[in-house]
Amino acid sequence: MRGFQTGRGGMSMVKKAVIPAAGRGTRFLPATKAQPKEMLPIVDKPAIQYVVEEAVASGITDILIITGREKRSIEDHFDRHPELESCLEKNDQDFLLRDLRHLSEMARIHYVRQPEQKGLGDAVRHAACHVDGEPFAVLLGDCVVHTEGIPALAQLIQVYEARGGPVIGLERVAREKTSRYGIMAGTRVAPRTFLLKNLVEKPLPQEAPSCYAVGGRYVLTPDIFEYLEKTPPGRLGEIQLTDALRRQLRERAVFGYQYEGIRYDIGNRLDYLITQVEFGLRREDLGKDFRAWLKRRIETPARRRRERSESS
């Protein structure tokens, strides 16, 4: 889907994307002691590859990945591997060779290191020179969004093209879960589209202004860097992108869009397990057999319990 077209028939103005991937991944220790959480596999691809593929499918041609210590494997993954390619070629494994070469050809991928873990806002701030005054997308590296049609980021780009202002991706969550997310307050101006009035970080359910959570995708304008520079560190000494956006929306129109799709946050163990199961079930080469195994695995204990109950 390279060369994504806007709703007005022209090429998208948003050509650059930033993928923050510098977090420590402490919730997945010890698995993330020597590998980035963004490289944790979902079936047979690392999570960050799904994110890059979404960006490319949305018309992005230039990607900057913000990395940190112990993140070199991300660079290696999207780089050429001549020895492995040669081995696959000799063994006539053309389908694997094609997929491997595609990794380094999807887009121009650059890297910059965030020296200290000082928050998402600080990570995005490191992209200022690369963005160079253009509108740009931000996709969280540990957040995968599955869609059946238009990619989630492409949906946001369409709203940006129509509205001319920054757009924050939103997902609807259960009210009892609002304390886990940044929650928006705003006014609906079109189907799925809101003019934002405020962003509230992890409100208690009874205090949440809505059930729409910030969903890991953004289309931002370059003036966000001015607001990031004015944003002081908050709790734990971190500069948060949400705080800068809250400053921005007081002075200009910032929109929220509830994208169509399912967001998977691999930042915690339960969601990661759910992600593995759902992506496995969708696979044409695995789904049928995997579904049959799951059905047997679930039904067998239940049948044994019934049999024990009937015999007692």
N, C-alpha and C positions, 0 to 999 in steps of 0.2 A: 504493500500500500504506500510505497514511497511516492513523494510528490502529492501529498494530501491536498485536495482542493477545498477551498472555503465554500460556504453556502452561496457566495456571490459569483462563483465560477473562476475566481482568480487564485493564484498561488498564495499560500499562507505567508503572512509577514513574520511569523515566529519560526525561526530556523535554528535557534540555539537552545540547548537544554542543559541544566545543571542537575547532577545527581549526587547529593550528599551521601557519603558512605564512609564516614570517619568514626562512627560510634564504636564503643568498646565491645558491645554485645555481651555484657556481664550476665544477663539472664540466661545465656546459653552456655556458660562455662560448665564443664571443661572443653566442650566441643569448639568453642571460639577462642581458646587459649592461643592456638597457632594458626587459625584461619579466620577471616572476616565472617561475620554473620551473614553478610550479603552473598557470600559464596556457598552458604548451605544449600544443598540440592533440593529442588522440587522435582521429584521423579529423577530425571537424568539431566537437568539443566540447573545451574545455580540461579538463585532468586534474582540477582542483579541482571542476568541475561534477559529475563522476561521484561524487566523495566526498560532496558535499552531497546528491546524489540518493540515495545509500545511506543517509545519516543520516535523511532524510525518509521513505524507504521503511521505516525501522526504527522509526518512530513519533516521531522527534525533531521538535519544533515550534519550538525556540529554539536558534540556532547562533551561537557567538562565534568569529570568525576572528581569529587572532593574526597581525598583519601587521608589516611593517617598511618600511624605505626602499625606494622604487621599486616599491611594491606597490599603488599606487592603482588599477591596471587591474583588480584583483580586485573592488574595491568597485564600479567602473563596470560590470563584467560582470553583477553581480546587481542592478543598479539599473535603473529605468525609463529608456527612451530615446524620449521623445515624438516627436522628429523622424523617427527611423527607423521607429517604429510607424506614424506617419501615412503615410509613403512606402509601406510594405508594404500598408496598408489601401487606398490609392488604386490600387495595382497589383493588387488582388485576390489577394494572396499570403497568404491566410488561415492556411495551415499554418505558415508562417514567423512570422507575427504571433502565433499561439497559443503557439508555442515560446518566442518572445521574452518575452511577458508572463508566461509560467509561471516564468521565472527569478526575477522579483521577488516572486512569490506563493507559492513553495514553502514558505517558513518565515520566521520573524522572524530576520533576519541582522544581527548587530552586529559591530563591529570595535574592536579595541584594538591599539595599536602597541607592539611590543617595542623599546625604544630602543636596546639593544645586543644583539648576537648572543652570548648567554651560555648557550646550550644549550636542549635541549628542556624540561628541568625548569623553567628560568627562564621559558620561554614559557608553560607550563601554569600557573605561579604567578601570571601576570598575569590569570588567569581567576577568581581566588578571589572577588572581589566579585560577579561575574556569576553564578557558581554558587550563591552564597548558601545554603550548607549543604545542598544537594541532591546526590544521586548524579548523575554525569554521564559522558558518553562522550568519548573522545578518538580522533580519526581523523587520521592524518598526511596532510597536504595533497598530498604527492607520492607517495602509495601508493594504488593503485586495486585493488579486489578484485572480481573477476567471479564471480558465483554464478548457478546455474540456478534456484535456489529461494529459500529464505529468505536475505535479505542477511546478510553476515558479522556486522555489528554487531548485528542482531536476534538472531542466534544467541547472542552474548555476553550480551545483555540477558536472554535466557531463562535462562541459567546464573546470572546475578546474582539474578534473581527466585527461583530455586530454592535457591541457596546462601547468599544474603545477604551476600556478601563481594565485594571487588574481583575483576575477571576480566581477564586479559590474553589477547589473541588470540595463538594459536600457529600456526605452519606447520611442517611437517616438511621438512627440507632434507637434502641429501646431506652425509655426514660431512666430506668434503673441503672443504665450503663453510662449516663452522661458524665459521671465523675471520672471517667477514664480518658476523656477527650477535651479538646478545645471546642466549644459550642458557640454557634453564631446567633446573634439577634439581628433581625432584619425584616424587610418588607418584600413580599412577593411582587415582582414586576412582570413576570411572564411564567409560563409553565416551567417548573424546576429552577427558576432564576430568581435571585433575591438581591436587593440593594442592601448591603450590610450596614448595620448601625453600631455593632459592637462584636467583640470576640471575647468570650469568657472562658478562662482556663479551668477545666475540670470542676465544674460546679456540682454541688449536691443536687440530686434529682429534683427536690422540691424548689430549688432556686434556679434551675436551668431555664434560660429564656426560650429554648426550643429543643427539638430532638435532632437537629442537624449538626453533625460533627465535621470538623476539618478532616478531609479524607486523603491526605498525602499527595495531592496534585495541585499545582498552581501555574497560572500564567501571570507573570509579573512585568511591570514596567521599570525602566532603569532608575527612576527616582526612588525606588525602594532602598537603594544604597544610602541615600541621604537620610532616610528615616532610621536605617540600621546604625548609622554613625551617631545619631542622636539618642539611641536606645541604650540605657544603662544596663549593666548586668543585673539579673534578678536573683532568684534563689539559686544557690550553689555556684554563684558567680558566672552564670551562663547568659549569653545574649540570645533571646528568643525571637524567631521570625514572627510569631504571633503578636508580640509586643510592638514590633515595628509596623506591622499591618494595622494594628489598632490605632497607631498614630496617623498612618496614612489615610485611613478611611474617615478620619475627622476633617480632612482637608480636601479630599477628592472622592469621586465615586469609585467604590470597590464592590465587586459583585461576587455572589456565591452561586454555584451551579451544582445541583444534585445530579451527578453523572449517572448514566445507566451502566450498571456493572456491579460486580461483587468484589469488594476489597478484602485482601488477605494480608494480615500483618504478621510477618514471621518473627516478630520481636518477642513472642512468648511461646512456651512449649505447646500449650493446648491448641492455639491457633495454627501453629506449625503442623501439628498432627492432622488437623482438619484440612489444611491446605494440601498435604500429601494425598489424603484420601480422595478429595474432590478432583484434584488434577489427574490422579490416576484413573478415576472412573471416567473422565472425559476422553482419555486416550483411545484412539481407534484400535491401536495394536495391543492394548492392555485391558481396556475397560470391561469387555465382556467376561473375560476369565477372572479379573479382579472382583467384579461384582458378584460372580457366582461363589467365589471363595468367601467373600464377606458375608454373603447370605448363609452359607454353611456354618461359618464361624459364629454367627449370632444365634442361629437356630439350634445348634447342637447343645449348648448349655441349657437353653430353655427346655428342650426336649428331655434332657436328663433330669432336670428339676421336676418336670411333670411325671416322669416315670418313677422317680423316688417318691413323689407325693402319692401316686396311685398305689404303689406297693406297700406303703406304710399303713 
